[in-house]
């Protein structure tokens, strides 16, 4: 009798660009009487890149070979429920209303101008990216219905030094360099990350054409806008931890970035009456010689554990400051019947945001299967701005506005988790009190203030149907408070528009219900997530036309409904071929009763990638991105669309011992030289059609080298300060 014993290893494939590793030459044992013969069997494992938990979906960046020579923004294109369009605008669950965290706490350096920072940040220092789709009571009520948490490498106890250095350059001439170094000695660990990127003018250049018709007069306006934006960005961060003993951990960090650019270009404007006769025309060359943005923050955490399992007390403090400075100069030439009496104007603005946060969190296991989390927080926010507009005119058009906006927020929460067998239940309640006061230091208007009280509940249930299938149902609410940019009443007057904030805005309340189903198989994994979001007092743009000038401000008049489905599918076609796709399609409806306007439609986005292992250890990828399918409703007035997808090809190979050196060659937008986007205003006081062309096609060469002991990194506390941002503030990414 012959007995054959097979040894098989299968690690379920669950994500984009899933890597394949030959584990070993294992054996098949064949027993014939007293003789044992061994036959070689090659066992192949698949790295698990996507994991679904009861409140989040996480993407394992460290397990993706592409991360060695990519940026965090590149990796975000692969993360389920996340999309990044051709202009690098990030959206989560189809919405731009989300917050960015780093290691479980808000990082103003990421939230301020996310695409600029994430475009330069190396993915090699990131462990995983989490999409927290249903933030519970522990997270601030102010903010969005989703959190993007970027987790860096963490918590391994190995003495020595390690690091990664990488660099890249593309055919636009834009260089990028970064480095990560971590060291550990005894109970003390220190890590630092730094990167620098210079964005050449050819990379960020484009042409916009807009045709506008004003309904009251039939007047039409044509505007051709051309600009180039050379820029630079650098970031540095320090992280340290000290393990006092097995029950006490102190961590601290400091970091931030500076971002600067120079914008220059020109526009040509023509205006015709309803009969087609020329009314006016002029050219508008402009220059922004100085635009600067900075964001710095520091924090300290003390974590104390008891001898009782899962009992943890955490005390935290965070300080952050954010600011921007802008100068812009416009000239008006080749004037034909101009509707204004000046030939030049300038804009100067300065804004500063300072925030102090104190927080206390306590986690207590009550009895078997039950866990209680309680905590409190106090936030002090100090905002101020100074804006000037000057015109070379005899008329008194100049403005000089100073605005100050201070906010005090106090919060308390309680969250309960019950886990038994395959079920996990969560329920939470959060109370927030906020007091804000606005004033005008130069006496332009009377100061005003407001007190707000909000109770925010949340609940979810997670059911592991089988080892291969899971189901999650959740309900969440959140608040969106207006920031200084939305509140600031400073008037900014241009040739065709007038912009100003609304100091009387109130918080918007968002409600979301979702169902998440995931199947994880040996060769096929997919996730489906239907979602419904309702907001009855959305902070939105309010547009009117007065005397041929468009007035732009903000209001709480809008009602918003979003119903859609998102998800991903990953298919291991062969042991060397993997296909991955994620995307979302949704129906959006905006309604403004005060203007009797309703706008609705379907739209979506798609990301698909085919990965193939080739001979000589080469790895090839083909990627298709389409982030403007259908009608993407952005507001009550109209929609945008992108007529064609972007195709990318990549080829990479690793060298040296332990694959320490990785080289990657990528070609972007091989089918189209320019990214084309179209926008439509279909209702309101005017209608228009806009077409934008942005430079896109390029080839990039990337190098990455890992040195030292690859497991040393800084330990983090489990909890820390967590602030969500404001909409219309310095930290909302606008």
C-alpha positions in Angstrom: 0.0 0.0 0.0 1.3 3.4 -0.9 0.5 6.4 1.2 1.2 9.8 -0.2 1.5 12.7 2.3 1.1 16.1 0.6 2.2 19.4 2.3 0.4 22.4 0.9 0.5 26.0 1.9 -2.2 28.5 0.8 -2.3 32.1 1.9 -5.4 33.7 0.6 -4.9 36.5 -2.0 -6.8 39.6 -1.1 -5.4 42.7 -2.9 -4.0 44.8 -5.6 -0.7 43.8 -7.2 -0.4 40.8 -4.9 3.1 39.6 -4.7 4.1 35.9 -5.2 6.9 34.3 -3.2 8.5 30.9 -3.7 8.7 29.8 -0.1 10.8 26.6 -0.4 11.4 23.3 -2.1 9.1 21.3 0.2 8.7 17.5 0.0 6.1 14.9 -0.8 6.7 11.7 1.2 6.0 8.4 -0.5 6.0 5.3 1.8 6.7 1.9 0.1 7.2 -0.7 2.8 10.1 0.4 4.9 11.5 2.7 2.2 10.7 6.5 2.2 11.3 8.5 -1.0 11.1 12.3 -1.2 10.0 14.2 -4.2 10.4 18.0 -4.5 7.3 20.2 -4.5 7.6 24.0 -4.9 5.2 25.8 -2.6 4.0 29.3 -3.6 2.4 31.7 -1.1 0.4 34.9 -1.9 1.0 37.9 0.4 -2.2 39.2 1.9 -2.5 42.9 1.1 -6.1 43.8 2.0 -7.7 43.0 5.3 -11.3 43.8 6.4 -12.0 44.5 10.1 -15.1 45.5 12.0 -14.6 49.3 11.3 -12.0 49.5 8.6 -10.3 48.2 5.5 -6.5 48.1 5.5 -3.9 47.8 2.7 -0.5 46.3 3.5 1.9 48.7 1.8 5.0 46.9 3.0 3.9 43.7 1.3 3.6 45.4 -2.1 6.8 45.3 -4.1 5.8 48.5 -5.9 6.1 50.4 -2.7 9.9 50.4 -2.8 10.0 52.9 -5.7 6.6 54.6 -5.3 5.0 57.5 -3.4 2.2 57.2 -0.9 -0.1 58.9 -3.5 0.7 56.0 -5.9 -0.2 53.5 -3.3 -3.5 55.3 -2.6 -4.6 54.4 -6.1 -4.6 50.8 -5.1 -6.4 51.1 -1.8 -10.0 49.9 -1.8 -12.7 52.7 -1.5 -10.0 55.4 -2.4 -9.6 57.2 -5.7 -7.0 59.6 -7.0 -7.8 61.5 -10.2 -5.5 62.9 -12.8 -4.9 66.1 -10.9 -4.1 64.0 -7.8 -7.2 64.9 -5.9 -8.0 62.2 -3.3 -11.5 61.0 -2.6 -12.8 58.3 -0.2 -16.1 56.6 -0.7 -16.7 59.0 -3.6 -16.4 62.1 -1.5 -13.7 64.7 -0.9 -14.9 65.1 2.7 -12.5 62.9 4.7 -9.7 63.3 7.2 -6.1 62.1 7.1 -4.5 60.6 10.2 -0.9 59.4 10.7 -0.5 56.5 13.2 -4.0 57.0 14.6 -3.9 60.7 15.2 -4.6 63.7 12.9 -1.5 65.1 11.2 -1.9 68.7 10.0 1.1 68.3 7.8 -0.9 65.7 5.8 -4.3 67.4 6.0 -3.3 70.9 4.9 -2.3 70.2 1.3 -2.5 66.4 1.1 -1.8 65.9 -2.6 1.4 67.9 -2.5 2.8 66.1 0.5 1.6 62.6 -0.4 2.9 63.0 -3.9 6.4 63.4 -2.4 6.3 61.0 0.5 8.0 57.7 -0.1 5.8 54.6 0.3 8.7 52.6 1.6 8.3 54.1 5.1 4.6 53.2 5.3 3.4 49.9 6.8 -0.2 50.1 5.9 -3.0 52.5 4.9 -6.3 52.1 6.7 -9.7 53.4 5.5 -11.8 53.8 8.6 -15.2 53.9 7.0 -17.3 54.2 10.1 -15.5 56.2 12.8 -16.9 55.4 16.2 -17.6 57.6 19.2 -13.9 57.8 20.1 -13.2 60.0 17.1 -14.2 63.6 16.9 -17.7 64.3 15.7 -16.5 67.2 13.6 -15.2 66.0 10.4 -16.1 63.6 7.6 -17.7 60.2 7.4 -14.3 58.5 6.7 -10.7 58.7 8.0 -7.6 57.8 6.0 -5.1 56.5 8.5 -1.5 56.2 7.3 0.5 53.9 9.6 4.3 54.0 9.5 6.5 51.0 10.4 6.3 50.3 14.1 7.2 48.5 17.3 9.9 45.9 16.6 12.6 45.3 19.2 15.9 44.9 17.3 19.1 46.8 18.2 20.9 48.7 15.4 20.2 51.1 12.6 18.2 50.6 9.4 16.8 52.8 6.7 15.7 53.4 3.1 16.9 55.9 0.6 15.1 56.5 -2.7 15.2 58.9 -5.6 13.3 59.5 -8.9 13.2 61.8 -11.9 10.8 62.1 -14.8 10.9 63.5 -18.2 9.4 66.8 -16.9 12.7 67.2 -15.1 11.1 66.9 -11.6 13.4 65.2 -9.1 12.3 63.5 -5.9 14.5 62.3 -3.0 13.7 60.8 0.3 15.3 59.0 3.3 14.1 57.1 6.4 16.4 56.1 9.2 15.6 54.4 12.5 17.8 53.4 15.4 17.3 51.6 18.7 19.5 51.5 21.8 18.1 49.6 24.8 14.6 51.0 25.6 15.0 54.1 23.5 14.1 54.3 19.8 14.5 57.2 17.4 13.3 57.5 13.8 13.4 60.3 11.2 11.9 60.7 7.8 12.8 63.4 5.3 11.9 64.1 1.7 12.2 66.8 -0.9 10.6 67.2 -4.3 10.9 69.9 -6.9 8.0 70.2 -9.3 9.1 71.7 -12.6 6.9 74.1 -14.5 6.3 71.6 -17.4 4.7 69.1 -15.0 2.1 71.4 -13.6 0.9 73.4 -16.6 -2.4 73.5 -18.4 -4.9 75.4 -20.4 -8.6 76.0 -19.5 -11.3 77.3 -21.8 -14.7 78.4 -20.5 -17.8 79.5 -22.3 -20.4 81.3 -20.1 -23.9 82.5 -20.9 -25.8 84.8 -18.5 -29.5 84.0 -18.5 -30.8 87.5 -17.7 -29.2 89.3 -20.6 -28.1 86.5 -23.0 -24.6 87.9 -22.8 -21.8 85.3 -23.5 -18.2 85.3 -22.2 -15.2 83.4 -23.4 -12.2 82.9 -21.1 -8.9 81.2 -22.1 -6.7 80.6 -19.1 -3.1 79.3 -19.3 -0.8 78.8 -16.3 2.4 77.0 -15.1 3.2 76.2 -11.5 6.8 75.3 -10.6 6.9 74.3 -7.0 8.9 72.7 -4.2 8.0 70.8 -1.1 10.1 69.4 1.8 9.1 67.5 4.9 10.9 66.3 8.0 9.6 64.3 11.0 11.2 62.9 14.2 9.6 60.1 16.3 10.9 58.8 19.6 9.8 56.3 22.2 11.0 55.3 25.6 9.8 52.1 27.3 10.1 52.9 31.0 9.0 49.4 31.9 6.6 46.7 30.6 3.6 48.8 31.6 4.6 52.3 30.7 5.5 53.8 27.4 6.3 57.5 26.5 6.3 58.6 22.9 6.9 62.0 21.3 7.1 63.3 17.8 7.7 66.5 15.9 7.4 67.3 12.2 5.9 69.2 9.4 6.6 70.6 6.0 6.9 73.7 3.9 5.4 74.1 0.4 6.0 76.9 -2.0 5.2 77.7 -5.6 5.2 80.4 -8.2 2.2 80.6 -10.5 2.3 82.6 -13.7 0.3 82.7 -16.9 -2.4 84.8 -18.6 -6.0 84.8 -19.6 -7.9 86.2 -22.6 -11.5 87.4 -22.0 -14.1 88.3 -24.6 -17.7 89.3 -24.0 -20.5 89.4 -26.6 -24.2 90.5 -26.4 -27.1 88.3 -27.4 -26.8 89.3 -31.0 -23.1 88.3 -31.1 -21.7 91.9 -31.1 -18.5 92.4 -29.1 -19.0 94.2 -25.8 -15.6 94.1 -24.3 -12.3 92.2 -24.5 -9.0 92.3 -22.6 -5.9 90.2 -21.7 -5.0 89.5 -18.1 -1.3 88.4 -17.5 -0.8 87.5 -13.9 2.0 86.3 -11.5 2.0 84.8 -8.1 5.7 85.3 -7.2 5.2 84.1 -3.6 2.9 81.5 -2.3 4.0 79.7 0.8 2.4 77.1 3.0 3.8 75.6 6.2 2.5 73.2 8.8 4.3 72.0 11.9 3.1 69.9 14.8 4.3 68.1 17.9 2.8 65.7 20.3 3.5 63.7 23.4 1.7 60.5 24.8 2.0 58.5 28.0 0.5 55.1 27.9 0.0 53.1 31.1 -1.1 49.5 31.2 -2.2 47.5 34.2 -1.7 43.9 35.0 -5.2 43.4 33.8 -5.4 42.4 30.2 -6.6 45.2 27.8 -6.8 47.9 30.6 -5.1 51.0 29.2 -4.9 54.6 30.3 -3.5 57.2 27.7 -2.8 60.9 28.3 -1.9 63.0 25.3 -1.1 66.6 24.2 -0.7 68.0 20.7 0.3 71.4 19.4 0.0 72.4 15.8 0.4 75.5 13.7 -0.5 76.1 10.1 -0.1 79.2 8.0 -0.1 80.5 4.4 1.1 83.6 2.7 0.2 84.7 -0.8 1.0 87.6 -3.1 -0.6 88.0 -6.6 -0.2 90.7 -9.2 -2.5 91.1 -12.2 -2.3 93.4 -15.2 -5.0 94.3 -17.7 -3.9 95.1 -21.2 -5.3 95.3 -24.8 -8.4 96.8 -23.3 -11.6 97.2 -25.4 -14.5 98.9 -23.6 -13.5 97.5 -20.2 -16.3 97.3 -17.6 -13.8 98.6 -14.9 -11.7 101.7 -14.4 -8.4 100.1 -13.4 -5.6 98.5 -15.3 -3.9 96.5 -12.5 -4.7 95.0 -9.1 -2.9 93.1 -6.5 -3.8 90.6 -3.8 -2.0 90.0 -0.5 -3.1 87.6 2.2 -1.9 85.9 5.3 -3.6 83.3 7.5 -2.5 81.5 10.6 -4.0 78.6 12.6 -2.9 77.5 16.0 -4.3 74.5 17.9 -3.8 73.0 21.4 -5.3 69.7 22.3 -5.5 67.8 25.6 -7.0 64.3 25.7 -7.5 61.4 28.1 -8.6 57.9 27.1 -9.4 54.9 29.3 -10.0 51.4 28.0 -11.5 48.9 30.5 -12.5 45.2 30.0 -15.7 44.9 32.1 -16.3 41.2 32.0 -16.0 38.4 29.4 -16.6 39.6 25.9 -17.2 43.2 26.9 -14.9 46.2 26.5 -15.6 49.8 27.5 -13.8 52.9 26.2 -14.4 56.3 27.7 -12.5 59.6 27.3 -12.5 63.4 27.2 -10.9 66.1 25.2 -10.4 69.9 25.1 -9.4 71.8 22.0 -8.4 75.4 21.8 -8.3 76.8 18.2 -7.0 80.3 17.4 -7.4 81.5 13.8 -6.6 84.9 12.3 -6.3 86.3 8.8 -5.3 89.5 7.1 -6.3 90.2 3.5 -5.7 93.2 1.2 -6.9 94.0 -2.3 -5.4 97.1 -4.0 -6.3 98.6 -7.4 -4.7 101.4 -9.5 -7.9 103.3 -9.7 -9.3 106.6 -8.5 -12.3 104.8 -7.1 -12.3 103.7 -3.5 -12.1 100.0 -4.3 -9.2 99.0 -2.0 -10.0 96.7 0.9 -8.0 95.8 4.0 -9.7 93.2 6.2 -8.5 91.6 9.5 -10.5 88.7 10.9 -10.1 86.6 14.1 -11.9 83.4 14.9 -11.4 81.5 18.1 -13.1 78.2 19.1 -13.2 76.1 22.3 -14.4 72.5 22.0 -15.1 70.1 24.9 -16.0 66.5 24.3 -16.8 63.3 26.2 -17.5 59.9 24.8 -18.3 56.3 25.8 -18.0 53.3 23.5 -19.0 49.7 24.2 -17.8 46.7 22.3 -19.2 43.2 22.7 -17.5 40.3 21.0 -18.6 36.7 21.1 -17.8 34.0 18.6 -18.1 35.4 15.1 -20.1 38.5 16.2 -18.7 41.9 17.1 -21.1 44.6 18.3 -20.1 48.3 18.7 -22.2 51.2 20.1 -21.1 54.6 21.1 -22.3 58.1 22.1 -20.3 61.3 22.0 -21.3 64.7 23.3 -19.6 67.9 22.1 -19.9 71.5 23.3 -18.3 74.2 21.1 -18.1 77.9 21.7 -16.7 80.2 19.0 -16.2 83.9 18.8 -15.4 86.0 15.7 -14.1 89.6 15.7 -12.7 92.2 13.4 -9.6 93.8 15.0 -9.8 96.9 12.7 -13.5 97.5 13.6 -15.0 96.7 10.3 -18.0 95.0 11.9 -19.5 93.9 15.3 -18.0 90.8 16.9 -20.3 87.8 17.2 -20.3 84.3 18.8 -22.2 81.1 19.1 -22.6 78.1 21.4 -23.4 74.7 20.0 -24.4 71.4 21.7 -24.2 68.2 19.7 -25.0 64.5 20.6 -23.5 62.1 18.1 -24.5 58.3 18.2 -23.0 55.5 16.2 -23.4 51.7 16.0 -22.1 48.7 14.0 -22.3 44.9 13.8 -19.7 42.7 12.3 -20.5 39.0 11.5 -17.8 36.5 10.3 -20.2 34.3 8.3 -17.5 31.7 7.6 -13.7 31.7 7.3 -14.1 33.1 3.8 -17.0 35.5 4.2 -17.8 38.5 6.5 -20.6 41.0 6.7 -20.7 44.4 8.4 -23.6 46.8 8.9 -23.0 50.2 10.3 -24.6 53.6 11.0 -22.6 56.7 11.8 -23.1 60.4 12.2 -20.6 63.3 12.0 -20.4 67.0 12.0 -18.7 69.4 9.6 -17.9 72.8 11.2 -16.9 75.8 9.0 -13.3 76.9 9.1 -11.8 80.4 8.8 -11.7 80.3 5.0 -15.5 79.7 4.8 -16.2 82.2 7.6 -13.9 85.0 6.6 -16.0 87.9 5.2 -13.0 89.5 3.4 -14.1 90.6 -0.1 -11.9 89.5 -3.0 -12.9 91.4 -6.1 -11.7 90.3 -9.6 -12.7 91.3 -13.1 -15.5 88.8 -13.5 -16.1 87.5 -9.9 -16.4 88.6 -6.3 -15.7 86.2 -3.5 -16.3 86.4 0.3 -17.0 84.1 3.2 -20.1 83.8 5.3 -19.5 84.4 9.1 -23.0 83.1 9.9 -22.4 79.5 8.8 -23.4 76.7 11.2 -22.2 73.1 11.5 -23.5 70.5 9.0 -24.7 67.1 10.3 -24.0 64.0 8.2 -25.7 60.6 8.5 -24.4 57.4 6.8 -25.6 53.8 6.6 -23.5 51.1 4.9 -23.3 47.4 4.4 -19.9 45.7 3.7 -19.6 42.2 2.4 -16.3 40.5 1.7 -15.4 37.1 0.3 -11.8 35.9 0.7 -10.9 32.9 -1.4 -7.7 31.2 -2.5 -7.8 32.7 -6.0 -10.7 35.2 -5.9 -11.3 37.9 -3.3 -13.9 40.6 -3.6 -15.6 43.3 -1.5 -19.0 45.0 -2.1 -20.1 48.0 0.0 -23.4 49.8 -0.7 -23.6 53.2 1.2 -26.2 55.9 1.7 -25.3 59.3 3.0 -27.7 62.1 3.9 -26.9 65.7 4.9 -29.7 68.2 5.4 -27.7 71.4 5.9 -24.6 70.9 3.8 -22.1 73.7 3.6 -22.0 74.5 -0.1 -21.2 77.1 -2.7 -23.8 79.9 -3.3 -23.5 81.5 -6.7 -25.4 84.6 -8.0 -25.0 87.1 -10.8 -25.3 90.8 -10.1 -24.7 93.4 -12.8 -22.8 90.8 -14.9 -20.5 89.9 -12.0 -20.6 86.4 -10.4 -20.7 86.5 -6.6 -19.4 83.4 -4.8 -19.9 82.6 -1.1 -21.1 79.7 1.1 -24.3 78.7 2.8 -26.1 75.9 4.8 -29.0 75.8 2.4 -28.1 72.6 0.5 -29.6 69.1 1.0 -27.4 66.2 -0.1 -28.1 62.5 -0.8 -25.6 60.0 -2.0 -26.5 56.3 -2.7 -23.8 54.1 -4.3 -21.8 51.0 -4.2 -18.0 50.6 -4.0 -15.6 47.7 -3.7 -12.8 45.8 -5.2 -12.0 42.4 -6.8 -8.7 40.6 -6.9 -8.2 37.5 -9.0 -5.1 35.3 -9.0 -5.3 34.2 -12.6 -2.1 32.1 -12.5 0.8 31.8 -10.0 2.5 34.6 -12.0 -0.5 36.8 -13.0 -2.7 38.9 -10.8 -5.6 41.1 -11.7 -7.0 43.8 -9.4 -9.7 46.3 -9.7 -11.4 48.8 -7.4 -14.0 51.4 -8.0 -17.3 53.0 -7.1 -20.5 54.1 -8.8 -23.0 56.3 -7.1 -26.1 58.5 -7.5 -25.8 62.0 -6.0 -28.5 64.6 -5.5 -28.1 68.2 -4.4 -31.1 70.3 -3.6 -31.2 74.0 -2.6 -34.8 75.0 -1.6 -33.9 78.7 -1.3 -32.9 78.8 -5.0 -35.4 76.1 -6.1 -32.6 74.1 -7.7 -32.1 70.3 -7.8 -29.1 68.5 -9.5 -28.7 64.8 -9.7 -27.0 62.1 -11.7 -24.8 59.0 -11.8 -21.0 58.9 -11.9 -18.1 56.8 -10.8 -14.4 55.9 -11.0 -12.4 52.9 -11.8 -8.8 51.6 -11.1 -7.6 48.3 -12.7 -4.2 46.7 -12.8 -2.7 43.6 -14.3 0.6 42.4 -12.8 2.8 39.8 -14.5 6.0 38.1 -13.3 8.4 37.8 -16.2 11.7 35.9 -16.7 14.9 37.4 -15.2 13.0 38.5 -12.1 11.2 41.2 -13.9 7.8 42.5 -12.8 5.5 44.2 -15.3 2.3 46.2 -14.6 -0.4 47.6 -16.8 -2.8 50.1 -15.1 -6.0 51.8 -16.2 -7.4 54.8 -14.2 -10.6 56.5 -15.0 -11.8 59.0 -12.4 -14.6 60.8 -14.2 -17.0 58.2 -15.6 -20.5 59.6 -16.2 -21.6 62.8 -14.5 -19.8 63.5 -11.2 -22.1 65.9 -9.4 -20.0 68.3 -7.3 -22.7 70.8 -6.3 -26.2 71.9 -7.0 -25.3 73.8 -10.2 -23.6 71.2 -12.4 -21.2 68.3 -12.9 -17.8 67.3 -14.2 -16.6 64.4 -16.3 -13.4 63.0 -17.8 -13.8 61.7 -21.3 -11.1 59.1 -21.4 -9.0 56.9 -19.0 -5.3 57.1 -18.2 -3.1 54.1 -19.1 0.2 53.5 -17.4 2.9 50.8 -17.9 5.6 49.8 -15.4 8.6 47.5 -15.3 10.7 46.8 -12.2 13.5 44.5 -10.9 15.3 44.1 -7.6 19.0 43.5 -7.2 21.7 42.7 -4.6 21.3 40.6 -1.5 17.8 40.5 0.0 16.6 42.6 -3.0 17.9 45.8 -1.3 18.1 47.7 -4.6 15.0 48.1 -6.6 14.8 49.9 -10.0 11.5 50.8 -11.7 10.7 52.4 -15.0 7.2 53.8 -15.5 5.4 55.4 -18.4 2.3 57.5 -17.6 -0.6 58.4 -19.9 0.8 56.5 -22.9 -2.4 57.0 -24.9 -2.9 60.8 -24.3 -0.4 63.6 -23.9 -2.9 65.6 -21.8 -5.4 64.9 -19.1 -8.7 66.3 -20.3 -11.5 67.3 -17.9 -14.8 68.9 -18.6 -17.1 70.8 -16.3 -20.6 72.0 -16.8 -22.8 74.6 -15.0 -26.3 73.7 -16.1 -28.5 75.8 -13.8 -28.6 78.9 -11.7 -28.1 82.5 -12.9 -25.7 81.4 -15.6 -24.6 78.3 -17.5 -21.1 77.4 -18.7 -19.0 74.8 -20.3 -15.3 74.4 -19.3 -12.6 72.2 -20.8 -9.2 71.8 -19.2 -6.0 70.3 -20.6 -3.2 69.4 -18.2 0.2 67.9 -19.0 0.2 64.2 -18.2 2.4 62.0 -20.4 5.9 61.3 -18.9 8.4 58.6 -18.2 9.8 58.2 -14.7 12.9 56.3 -13.4 12.9 55.4 -9.7 15.6 53.9 -7.4 15.3 52.6 -3.9 18.0 51.1 -1.6 17.4 49.6 1.8 20.3 49.4 4.3 20.9 48.2 7.9 18.6 46.0 9.9 15.3 46.1 8.2 13.1 45.7 11.3 14.0 48.6 13.6 11.3 51.2 14.0 9.7 53.5 16.5 7.0 52.1 18.8 3.7 53.9 19.1 1.1 54.2 21.8 -2.2 52.5 20.9 -4.1 55.8 21.4 -3.2 59.4 21.0 -4.7 62.8 20.1 -7.2 62.6 17.3 -8.6 65.8 15.9 -10.7 66.0 12.7 -10.3 69.0 10.6 -12.7 71.7 9.5 -14.2 72.4 6.1 -13.0 75.6 4.6 -10.1 75.9 7.1 -6.3 75.9 6.6 -6.2 72.2 7.1 -8.9 70.9 4.9 -6.8 70.4 1.8 -8.6 73.1 -0.3 
